[in-house]
């Protein structure tokens, strides 16, 4: 009998996130992402709830309203500036820029548009206002080692996960 996902189990999976409206794949994690269920909830809580009780080999789809996870879209976080005022290294759509306000708070902005005269950045999470579908493939489920349980995931793993898709803290 195969192991099922529950608290304390080490889970490896891959996933992709698709825009429900357009069908466009927004991100994909093809290398196994390992975590300890119930200790390190790295994805949206509704995704983790749907993983509960599943086994290796299962493929599940979880629809999510990005606004419920990341809050409503805030148009005051979208602004444009003259291209001449923007340093050369930020002049590419998709570039992430960490900005600080006058109170010392930082926020990541994404370059979303650029033309010959202006550059537009957006401080909203890319999933705000979008309905997306997480398609997850469960690769393995087993008891977590003591070290994995303490760390909340794979020891020494170097997994690249798009930070904008992680659950809001």
Secondary structure, DSSP 8 states (H G I E B T S, - for coil): ---B--TTEEEEEEEEEEETTT--EEEEEEEEEEEETTT---S-HHHHHHHTT-BTT-EEEEEEEHHHHH-S--GGGEEEEEGGGS-GGG-STT-EEEEE-TTS-EEEEEEEEE-SSEEEEE-S-TTTT-EEEEEEEEEEEEE--HHHHHHTB-TT------GGGS---
